[in-house]
Amino acid sequence: MNQAISYKDAGVDIDAANETTSRIKQIARRTFNERVLSEIGSFGGMFSAAFTDSRDPVLVASCDGVGTKLKIAFAAGIHNTVGYDLVSHCFNDILVQGARPLFFLDYIATGKLEPEVVEQIIEGMARACNEGGCALLGGETAEMPGFYADGEYDIAGFIVGMVDRSKVINGSRIVAGDVVLGLPSIGLHTNGYSLARKILLDVAGYQIDTYVEELGCTVGAELLKNHKSYLPALTHLIGREGVIKGLAHITGGGLVENIPRILPTNVDVALREGSWPVLPVYDLMQKIGNVSREEMLRTFNLGLGMIVIISPQYADLVKDSITQAGEAFYEVGEVVEGDGKVVFV
């Protein structure tokens, strides 16, 4: 008689999945507000669309991941930061159009489900959601044996926000003479990790727990620094119609490829070199890897995570608002006549 084979024998543990869902429910509920109309575990998340405070609400949606930064989390055994990074990245991606986050959905896939690891990931997501007033509405946790290496997983995030049509920020009003501010990054955020790992781990031969004098911390601590959310710095400004003309989240492609995404075709952004501090990790990687300036510019944020473009008439107002929010900024350049690119002066 043939032996009975279960789903667990094939590598999928339903009991572990149930335990994971139970843990997630408790964490996600802490992000719920009066607009959430469903529970974790429903087939779909329900959210009230009664936007009584908006004359003409526009929904803004985005999705992203954190790339090979996950490899650092695996090596360090630290899983409560990458979920935070994911939510912050998604916040920033809709913030640049003036949207405030409403709700967030996550996707976690792994070869073997470890409830305690998933719990740590979700804790990071929930922490970021709470800070941004966003509901962690639901998601999917997939166990796919044989698809991922042992101890590894992938995560993705999906966000929906809202902005009143009259307050949409799209860069169309940017003109020569506008002021360019840069808000500092904390580290690599979630981009350029494949190159960073190649340089620091392969070429330099560092380990995750190697303390590096130039960084003032271990390699793992540096590379797991959080992706910063710029919602606190800009929340009081995006609601003021006409104040901010353009916002660029500096992700993959760096300053040279992300800023042009918001520029009219008849202007350039002229960035003043030396007007902001380049983080030590970038100087170190450029030196170790003999990386060209052009490659650094199109791979990393180089110390600026968000670009803000404003009219000179609002410059003092914007600077004061950012300062009052307890955030830092640098005046890094200006808009000049051109053809939609970034130049350095």
C-alpha positions as CSV (number, residue, x, y, z in Angstrom):
1,M,0.0,0.0,0.0
2,N,1.4,3.4,-0.9
3,Q,2.3,5.8,1.9
4,A,-0.1,8.7,2.3
5,I,1.6,12.0,1.4
6,S,0.5,15.3,3.0
7,Y,1.0,18.9,1.9
8,K,3.6,19.2,4.7
9,D,5.6,16.3,3.1
10,A,5.7,18.5,0.0
11,G,7.2,21.3,2.0
12,V,4.1,23.4,2.8
13,D,3.2,23.6,6.5
14,I,-0.4,24.8,6.9
15,D,0.0,24.9,10.7
16,A,2.9,27.3,10.4
17,A,0.8,29.4,8.0
18,N,-2.0,29.6,10.5
19,E,0.4,30.5,13.3
20,T,1.9,33.2,11.1
21,T,-1.6,34.7,10.3
22,S,-2.4,34.7,14.0
23,R,0.7,36.7,14.8
24,I,0.2,39.1,11.9
25,K,-3.4,39.8,13.0
26,Q,-2.3,41.2,16.3
27,I,0.4,43.4,14.8
28,A,-1.7,44.7,11.9
29,R,-4.7,45.6,14.0
30,R,-2.6,48.2,15.8
31,T,-2.4,50.1,12.5
32,F,-6.2,50.1,11.9
33,N,-8.3,53.2,12.1
34,E,-12.0,54.0,11.8
35,R,-11.9,53.6,8.0
36,V,-10.8,50.0,8.0
37,L,-13.9,47.8,7.5
38,S,-12.4,44.3,7.4
39,E,-10.2,42.0,9.4
40,I,-6.9,40.4,8.5
41,G,-7.7,37.1,6.9
42,S,-10.6,38.3,4.8
43,F,-10.4,37.6,1.1
44,G,-10.0,41.4,0.5
45,G,-9.3,44.4,2.7
46,M,-12.1,46.9,2.9
47,F,-11.4,50.7,3.4
48,S,-14.0,53.5,3.5
49,A,-13.8,55.8,0.5
50,A,-15.9,58.6,2.0
51,F,-13.4,61.4,1.4
52,T,-15.5,64.1,3.0
53,D,-12.5,66.4,3.5
54,S,-11.7,66.5,-0.3
55,R,-13.5,68.3,-3.1
56,D,-12.0,66.1,-5.8
57,P,-10.1,63.1,-4.4
58,V,-7.5,61.3,-6.6
59,L,-6.2,57.9,-5.6
60,V,-2.4,57.4,-6.0
61,A,-1.1,53.8,-6.0
62,S,2.4,52.3,-6.1
63,C,4.3,49.1,-5.5
64,D,7.9,48.3,-4.8
65,G,10.4,46.0,-3.1
66,V,13.7,46.4,-1.2
67,G,15.9,44.5,-3.6
68,T,19.1,42.8,-2.5
69,K,19.2,44.7,0.8
70,L,17.4,41.5,1.9
71,K,20.7,39.6,1.5
72,I,22.1,41.8,4.3
73,A,19.1,41.0,6.5
74,F,19.6,37.3,5.9
75,A,23.3,37.5,6.7
76,A,22.8,39.6,9.8
77,G,19.8,37.7,11.0
78,I,17.9,41.0,11.5
79,H,14.4,41.1,9.9
80,N,12.6,44.0,11.7
81,T,14.1,46.7,9.5
82,V,13.4,45.7,5.9
83,G,9.6,45.9,6.4
84,Y,10.0,49.4,7.7
85,D,12.2,50.2,4.6
86,L,9.5,48.8,2.3
87,V,6.7,51.0,3.7
88,S,8.9,54.1,3.8
89,H,9.9,53.6,0.2
90,C,6.3,53.3,-0.8
91,F,5.3,56.4,1.3
92,N,7.9,58.5,-0.6
93,D,6.8,57.2,-4.0
94,I,3.3,58.6,-3.6
95,L,4.3,61.6,-1.5
96,V,6.1,63.1,-4.6
97,Q,2.6,63.5,-6.1
98,G,1.3,65.1,-3.0
99,A,-0.6,62.0,-1.7
100,R,-1.0,61.0,1.9
101,P,-1.0,57.2,2.6
102,L,-4.3,55.5,3.2
103,F,-3.5,51.8,3.3
104,F,-0.7,49.3,2.6
105,L,-0.7,45.7,1.5
106,D,2.3,43.4,1.7
107,Y,3.5,40.2,-0.1
108,I,6.0,37.9,1.6
109,A,7.3,34.8,-0.1
110,T,9.7,32.2,1.3
111,G,10.7,28.6,0.8
112,K,10.0,27.5,4.4
113,L,7.7,29.5,6.5
114,E,9.2,30.7,9.8
115,P,6.4,32.5,11.8
116,E,8.9,34.3,14.0
117,V,10.8,35.8,11.0
118,V,7.5,36.9,9.3
119,E,6.4,38.4,12.6
120,Q,9.6,40.5,12.7
121,I,9.1,41.7,9.1
122,I,5.5,42.7,9.8
123,E,6.5,44.5,13.0
124,G,8.7,46.7,10.9
125,M,5.9,47.4,8.4
126,A,3.5,48.1,11.2
127,R,5.9,50.5,12.9
128,A,6.3,52.5,9.7
129,C,2.5,52.4,9.0
130,N,1.8,53.7,12.5
131,E,4.2,56.6,12.0
132,G,2.6,57.6,8.8
133,G,-1.1,57.1,9.8
134,C,-1.5,54.3,7.3
135,A,-3.5,51.1,7.8
136,L,-1.7,47.8,7.2
137,L,-4.8,46.4,5.5
138,G,-3.8,42.9,4.5
139,G,-1.4,40.9,2.3
140,E,-0.2,37.5,1.3
141,T,2.3,35.2,2.8
142,A,3.4,32.4,0.4
143,E,5.3,29.3,1.2
144,M,7.0,28.0,-1.9
145,P,9.4,25.1,-1.2
146,G,12.2,24.7,-3.6
147,F,11.8,28.2,-5.0
148,Y,13.8,30.1,-2.4
149,A,17.1,29.1,-0.7
150,D,16.8,28.1,3.0
151,G,16.5,31.1,5.2
152,E,15.7,33.5,2.4
153,Y,12.5,35.4,1.4
154,D,11.3,38.2,-0.8
155,I,8.9,41.0,0.1
156,A,6.9,43.6,-1.9
157,G,4.6,46.4,-0.9
158,F,1.5,48.0,-2.4
159,I,0.3,51.3,-1.3
160,V,-2.8,53.5,-2.0
161,G,-2.9,57.2,-1.0
162,M,-5.1,60.2,-1.8
163,V,-4.6,63.8,-2.9
164,D,-7.1,66.4,-3.8
165,R,-6.8,67.1,-7.5
166,S,-6.1,70.8,-7.0
167,K,-3.1,69.8,-4.8
168,V,-1.5,67.2,-7.1
169,I,2.3,67.8,-7.5
170,N,3.6,66.9,-10.9
171,G,6.4,69.3,-11.8
172,S,4.5,71.0,-14.6
173,R,4.8,74.5,-13.0
174,I,8.6,74.3,-12.6
175,V,10.4,77.3,-14.3
176,A,13.9,78.7,-14.5
177,G,14.8,80.5,-11.3
178,D,13.1,78.0,-8.9
179,V,15.0,76.9,-5.8
180,V,16.1,73.3,-5.3
181,L,16.4,71.8,-1.8
182,G,17.7,68.4,-0.9
183,L,16.6,66.4,2.1
184,P,19.3,64.1,3.5
185,S,19.3,60.3,3.2
186,I,20.2,58.1,6.1
187,G,22.3,55.7,4.0
188,L,21.8,53.6,0.8
189,H,18.0,53.4,1.6
190,T,17.0,50.5,-0.7
191,N,19.0,51.0,-3.9
192,G,22.5,50.0,-5.2
193,Y,22.9,47.0,-2.9
194,S,24.2,44.7,-5.5
195,L,27.1,47.0,-6.2
196,A,27.6,47.8,-2.5
197,R,27.7,44.1,-1.6
198,K,30.2,43.5,-4.5
199,I,32.5,46.2,-3.2
200,L,32.3,45.8,0.5
201,L,31.9,42.0,0.9
202,D,33.7,40.7,-2.2
203,V,36.4,43.2,-3.1
204,A,37.1,44.6,0.4
205,G,36.6,41.2,2.0
206,Y,34.6,42.7,4.9
207,Q,32.2,40.5,6.9
208,I,28.7,41.7,8.0
209,D,30.1,42.1,11.6
210,T,33.3,43.9,10.5
211,Y,33.7,47.3,12.2
212,V,34.9,49.9,9.7
213,E,36.5,53.0,11.2
214,E,35.4,55.3,8.3
215,L,31.8,54.3,8.9
216,G,31.8,54.3,12.7
217,C,29.9,51.1,12.8
218,T,29.9,47.5,11.3
219,V,29.2,46.8,7.7
220,G,25.9,45.2,8.6
221,A,24.7,48.2,10.7
222,E,25.6,50.6,7.9
223,L,23.8,48.6,5.2
224,L,20.7,48.1,7.3
225,K,20.2,51.7,8.1
226,N,16.5,52.5,7.4
227,H,15.1,54.0,4.3
228,K,13.9,57.4,5.5
229,S,10.3,58.5,5.1
230,Y,10.0,62.1,4.1
231,L,6.3,62.4,5.1
232,P,7.1,64.0,8.5
233,A,9.2,66.7,6.8
234,L,6.7,67.5,4.1
235,T,3.3,66.7,5.5
236,H,2.4,70.3,6.4
237,L,3.5,71.5,2.9
238,I,1.8,69.1,0.6
239,G,-1.5,70.2,1.8
240,R,-0.8,73.9,0.9
241,E,-1.9,74.3,-2.7
242,G,0.8,75.6,-5.0
243,V,3.7,75.8,-2.5
244,I,5.7,72.8,-3.8
245,K,6.2,72.6,-7.5
246,G,8.1,69.3,-7.7
247,L,9.3,66.4,-5.6
248,A,11.7,63.6,-6.7
249,H,12.3,60.5,-4.6
250,I,16.0,59.6,-5.2
251,T,15.9,55.8,-5.7
252,G,17.5,53.6,-8.4
253,G,19.0,55.9,-11.0
254,G,20.2,58.4,-8.5
255,L,20.0,62.1,-8.8
256,V,20.7,62.1,-12.6
257,E,17.8,59.9,-13.5
258,N,15.1,60.6,-10.9
259,I,15.0,64.4,-11.0
260,P,14.4,64.6,-14.8
261,R,11.2,62.5,-14.3
262,I,9.5,65.6,-12.9
263,L,11.1,68.3,-15.2
264,P,9.4,70.1,-18.1
265,T,11.4,69.7,-21.2
266,N,12.6,73.3,-21.3
267,V,14.6,73.4,-18.0
268,D,17.5,71.7,-16.2
269,V,18.3,71.4,-12.6
270,A,21.8,72.7,-11.8
271,L,23.2,71.1,-8.7
272,R,26.0,72.7,-6.9
273,E,28.7,70.2,-6.1
274,G,29.8,70.4,-2.4
275,S,26.5,71.9,-1.3
276,W,25.5,68.8,0.7
277,P,27.6,66.2,2.6
278,V,28.2,63.0,0.8
279,L,27.8,60.1,3.3
280,P,31.1,58.4,4.3
281,V,29.9,55.0,2.9
282,Y,29.8,56.4,-0.6
283,D,33.4,57.8,-0.4
284,L,34.5,54.5,1.0
285,M,32.9,52.4,-1.7
286,Q,34.1,54.7,-4.5
287,K,37.7,54.4,-3.2
288,I,37.6,50.6,-2.7
289,G,35.9,49.8,-5.9
290,N,37.5,52.5,-8.1
291,V,33.9,53.3,-9.1
292,S,33.6,56.1,-11.7
293,R,31.8,59.3,-10.7
294,E,29.2,58.6,-13.4
295,E,28.5,55.2,-12.0
296,M,28.1,56.5,-8.5
297,L,25.7,59.2,-9.6
298,R,23.4,56.8,-11.5
299,T,23.5,54.1,-8.8
300,F,23.3,55.8,-5.4
301,N,21.5,58.7,-3.7
302,L,24.8,60.1,-2.5
303,G,23.3,61.6,0.6
304,L,20.1,63.1,-0.8
305,G,16.9,61.1,-0.5
306,M,14.4,63.7,-1.7
307,I,14.6,66.7,-3.9
308,V,12.1,69.6,-3.4
309,I,11.6,72.3,-6.0
310,I,9.9,75.5,-5.0
311,S,9.4,79.1,-6.2
312,P,11.8,81.6,-4.5
313,Q,8.7,83.4,-3.0
314,Y,8.0,80.3,-0.9
315,A,11.6,79.4,0.0
316,D,11.6,80.8,3.5
317,L,8.2,79.3,4.3
318,V,9.3,75.9,3.1
319,K,12.6,76.0,4.9
320,D,10.9,77.1,8.2
321,S,8.3,74.4,7.9
322,I,10.9,71.6,7.4
323,T,13.0,73.0,10.3
324,Q,9.9,73.1,12.6
325,A,9.3,69.5,11.7
326,G,12.7,68.7,13.1
327,E,14.1,67.7,9.7
328,A,17.3,68.9,7.9
329,F,17.7,70.3,4.4
330,Y,20.3,71.7,2.1
331,E,19.9,74.3,-0.7
332,V,21.6,72.4,-3.4
333,G,20.9,74.2,-6.6
334,E,18.4,76.0,-8.9
335,V,16.4,75.4,-12.0
336,V,17.9,76.9,-15.2
337,E,16.9,76.9,-18.9
338,G,17.8,73.6,-20.6
339,D,16.3,70.4,-21.9
340,G,15.1,68.3,-19.0
341,K,18.3,67.0,-17.4
342,V,20.6,67.4,-14.3
343,V,23.8,69.4,-14.6
344,F,26.5,69.9,-12.0
345,V,28.1,73.3,-11.4
